[in-house]
Amino acid sequence: MWEAPPSQNRLPKDHVFVWRVNIGLSQAELQWLEALLSVEEAAHVSRFHRQEDRRRAIVSRGVLRILLAHELNDEPDRIKLFYGAQGKPELDARAARGLQFNVSHSHEEILIALASERAVGVDIEHIRPAIHDLEISQQNFTATESRALLAFPPAERSAGFFAYWTCKEAFIKAKGGGLSLPLDEFEVTIDFAHQEVPLRILPSDAPTELWSVRRLRAPYGYAAAVAAAGSGWELRCWEWSFTNEFP
């Protein structure tokens, strides 16, 4: 699923791009990305005490700037990003020219989703087998989803839980509902044989909007999903690296 991007790779309107970035960069590469950050971003990064958290913030914000600049024909350090109350980066609507994006990170992996003139959300989670997945699912999932998770073989249950969780989180992020959209007011159906994930808004007479959710073939030990408004869009998954930027 994760490909090296072609040169002059541009985002068509009927596509969704998801970029995978690993934080395991050299110190020189890290410093180069850090130099792209705004004064406010650099101050935010400096407040992290753990080296891993600091590295993750630098890589996610630096690479995001590179990808946005590529689509907007600008320089990475000139991109104007605004951060809301929850720290979510946003572009000024006029400067964005219809470009939508979303970022998710977990452990050593970062995903950045891009779309043109359609809302998009992405989520990646490091699978942690010790998590109390059944208890959390009963509190946050629909009854149908909880029963489906319980039917998974015990050895596959953590992977199943995170498949549900990432699909639901990606949809919430795409829709922009945040905590105002409870996880048990919509449901997804997970079938590991398919990437497409059926989505149903509850109750059944709720106003219908067209959204599409797809599971991603995440790196080993992770689960990931992307959601976007509309249907019929083509998904391309790219592997970002410094060799792509400086061949």
ABEGO torsion letter per residue (X at the ends): XBBBBBBGBBBBAABBBBBBBBABBBAAAAAAAAAABBAAAAAAAAABABAAAAAAAAAAAAAAAAAAAAAAGBBAAABBBBBBAAGBBBBBAAAAGGBBBBBBBBEABBBBBBBBGBBBBBBBBBBBAABBAAAAAAAABBAAAAAAAAABBAAAAAAAAAAAAAAAAAAAAAAGAEAABBAAABBBBBBAABABBBBBBOBAABBBBBBBBBBBBBBBGBBBBBBBBEBGBBBBBBBBBAAAABX
